Amino acid sequence: DTVLGRQDRGAMEGFGGVLVLSMVMLLGSYLAGSIPLFMALSEEKLQLVSVMGAGLLVGTALSVIIPEGMQTLNMAYSQGSHHSHQEGTEHTEHSHTENPVPHIIGVSLVLGFLFQLIVDQVATAMTARADVEGGRRGSVSWTATLGLVVHAAADGVALGAAATTNQTDVEIIVFLAIMLHKAPASFGLVTFLLHEGLERTRIRKHLLVFSLAAPVLALVTYLLLTLHGHGNLDTLSATGTAMLFSAGTFLYVATVHVLPEVTNVGHGHSHGGEAKAGFSKSELCMLVVGAILPLFLTMGHHH
């Protein structure tokens, strides 16, 4: 029973786990998206799920993904400096002075955030252009879907990277956060497309594309990261970087997308001339619960 054999088996078991989570994610987001095709859910309820999803994304990014990514990077670079110590003492001063981890953490987070920002702006600009040209319903609906697909793809990267750490609870929390935010997203996408007047068969196609994005990317990310071999320096640093990058996208989606939409929802159709400022009490509770939940789930988690 060689070490390599054990690693291969671990990789296969890990792949099985990612495969199962990916299938559940695909089914979950497809079913959640199908709800508006069959029944109408009140806007308030959808709102609460969205707010909780946003809270979960913030909580997961800050208390699960970022610490996990940092830990993975530290492992990679402490191993790296350990190797250079063994190779010869001339490297020792060098490895003490330059620890690239803090720099990589900052860069990955910012790049993830900016990546989502740019995708968003492009999607918005395309939608606006399609609106101006008028009569081109198809392109409006595709840009909406495309924007969401890219968000979902980043979620997939987070799950795939989490799976390579072999920490089941981290995997499950990232998965939960993605599911709770994907369900309202697919629901919202279908509602938007129905509102745009698209035929149901075409809406199903859009929904399928959206539902496939995260699972496919989770599997691809997992395979790419494990192909190098477990515990490999490149794999560890790539995993850490991927997790931090996706944490940046999580934070963008939660803070720039979901929360402002929720706080502004009352401004458009105000009741009796009163515009709603900020969250309602129930929304605030859901947000706080969502953000704190990942902390409790990782409490007993020690490496």
N, C-alpha and C positions, 0 to 999 in steps of 0.2 A: 504493500500500500504506500506508494510513493507520495511525496509532498505534492508533486504535479498532479497526480491522479486525484488527490483530495481537492486540490484547487479547481480542477476541471469539474468535479462533482458539485462543488460549492457553486461554481458559475452556472451549472445546469439547473441546480435547485433555485438559484437566484432568478434565472431566466423564467423558470416555471412560475415563480411568484409574480414577476413583472407581467407575464402573459395573462395570468388570472386577473390581476388588478386592471390591466388594460382592457380586457374583455368586459369586466364589470363597468369600467368607465364608459366604454363605447355604448353598452346597453343602457346604462343610467342616463347619459346625456340624450340618447335617441328617444328614450321613453319620456323623459322630462319635456323634451321639445315637442313630443306628439300630443301632450295634454291639451294645448290650445286648439288643436285640430278637432278634438272631441268635446271639450267642455270649457267653460269660461271660468277662470279663477280671478277672484277680486284683486284689484290693483294693490290694495293695502297688504294682503297676504304675500303677494309676490315681492312687494317692497321690503317686508320684514326678512324674507329669505335672502334677498340681495344684500341687505345691510349686514346680516349675520355672516354671509359669505365674504363680504369685504373685511369684516372684523377678523375672520379666520385667516384671510390672506395676509393681513398685516401681522397678526400674531404668529402665524407660521413662518413668515419671512424673518421676523425679528427674533423669535425665540427658538426656532428649530433649524431653518435652512442656513441662516448666517452663521450661528455657532458651529453647526455641523461642517459647513464649508470651510470655516476657519480652522477647525480641528484637523480636517483632512489635509489642508494645505500645510499646516504645521508639521503633521506627520511626514509628509512628502519631503519638506525641506530639512527637518531634523535628521531624517535618514540620509538625505543628500550630504549634509555637513558631516555626518558620522562617517560616511564613505570617504570623504576627502581627508578626514583626520587619519584614517587608516592608511591611505595612499602615501601620506608624507606630511611632515610638520609644516612645510612651507605654505600649505593651504590654510592652516589654522587661523591665522590673523584675519585672512580674507573672509572666511566663513563667519567669523564673529562680527565683523563690521557690517556685512551686507546681508540682512535678512529681508528677502523680497516680499515676504508674506503680507505685511500691512499694506504695501503698495498694491499688490495684486488684489487684495480684498476691496480696496477703494475703487480701483479701475474696473473690476468686474461688476460691482454694484452700479456704478455710474453708467457703464456701457449698457447693462440690462435695462436700466431706466430710460436712457436715451433711445435705445433700439425701439422700445414700445412707443415712445413719444413720436418718433419719426414715422413708424408704421401707421399710427393713428392719424397724423397730419396728412399723410399721403391718401389714406382711405377717405378722410373728410373732404380733402380737395377734390378727389375723384367723384365723390357723391355730389358735391356742390356743382361740379361741372356737368354731371349727368342731369341734375335738376334744371340747370340753366338751359341746356339743349332741349330738355323736355321730351316727353313721350318715350324716353329710353328707360323704361322701368327695369328691364333686365340688368342694365349696368349698375343701377342704384343698388339693387338687391345683391348683386355679386360683390360690390365693394363692401357692403355691410358684412357679408359672409366672410370675405377675405380678411377684413380687419379682425374678426373673431377667430378665424382659423389660425392666424399668426399668434394671437394671444394663447390659444389652446396649444399650439405647437411649443411655445415657451413653457407652458405647464407640463407638457410631456417631457421636455428636457429635465425639468426639476425632478419628476418622478423617476426617470431613468437613472439620473445621477444619484438620487437618494438610494435606489436599489443597489448600486454598486458598493455602498458603504457597509452592506450586510447588517444594518441596524433595522430590524423589522419595525420597531415602534416609530422610528423616523419616517420610514416608508409609508406606514399607515397614516400618520398625521398629515404628511404632504398629500397623500391620496385623498384624505377626507377634505382637506382645504380645497383641493382642485374640484372634487365632486360638488361640494356645496356652492362653489362659485360657477361651475359649468352648468349645473341644472338650471339656475335662473337665466344664465346666458343663453342656453339653447332655447329655453322657454321664451325669452325676450326676442330672440332672433326670429322664431316662428311667428310670434305676435306681430312683429314689425313687417314681415313678409306678407302676412295675411292682410295687414293694413295697407300695404303697397298694392294689393290686388293680384297677387301671383296665384297661379293654379296650384292646387294641392299637390299634384304629382311633382311639380318643380320645387315646391317648398320641401318635400321629402328629400329630394336630391341635395338641396342646400344643407339640410339638417344632417344628412349622412356624411357629407364632406366635413362639416364642422365636427361631428361626433368622432370621425376617424382620426382627426389631426393629432390630438393628444396621445391616444394609444399607440399610433404608429411611431410618433417621435420618441415616446418613452422606450419602446423596444429598440429603435435604431440607436438612441443614445446609450442604452444599456450595453448593446452589442459592441458599439464602437469603443466604449470605455473598457470593456472586459477583454477585447481582442488582444490588448497589450499584455494581458496577464495580471492576475490579482496582486495587489501590494507593490506593483511596479511604480517607480517614482513618477513617470509620466502619467500613468493612470490616476494616481492619487492627486497630482496637481490638476489634471484635467477635470476630475470629478469635483474637486473643491471649487475650481473656477466656474464650472457649469452650474453648480448649485448657487454660487453667489450671483452669477449672471441672472439666473432665473429668479432669485430673491429680488433683484432690482426690478424685474418685469412685474413680479407680484405686487411690489410696493406701488409701482406706477398704476397698475390696473385698479388697485383698491383706492388709492388716494386721489387720482386724477379723474378716474372714470366713475366708479360706483358711488363714492360718497358725495361728490358734487351733484350728480344726477338726483340722488335721494334728497339732498337738502333743497334742491331747486324745484322739486316736483310740485310743491304747493304754490310756487310763485305764478305759474301759468294760469291754473284754474283755481283762483283763491275763493274760499267760501265766504260769501257775504262781504266781499271787498277786502278781507283780511289776508294778507300774504303770509305764508308760513315761513318763519325764520328758523333755520337749524332743524334739529331732529325732534320728533315727538318722544315722549318718555319711553314708550315701548321700543322705538327704534334705537334709542341710546342704550337701553338695556341689552338689546340683541347685539349691538356693536361691541359693547364691553365684554359680554359673555363670549362672543366669537373670538375676540382678541386674547382673552385670558385662557380659554380652553386649551390651546396647545401647551401652555406653561404647565398646567396640571397633568396633561398627558405625558410630558417628558420628565416629570418630577423625580421618579425613581430611576432615571436613566443615567447610569454612570459608566464611563468607559473603563 
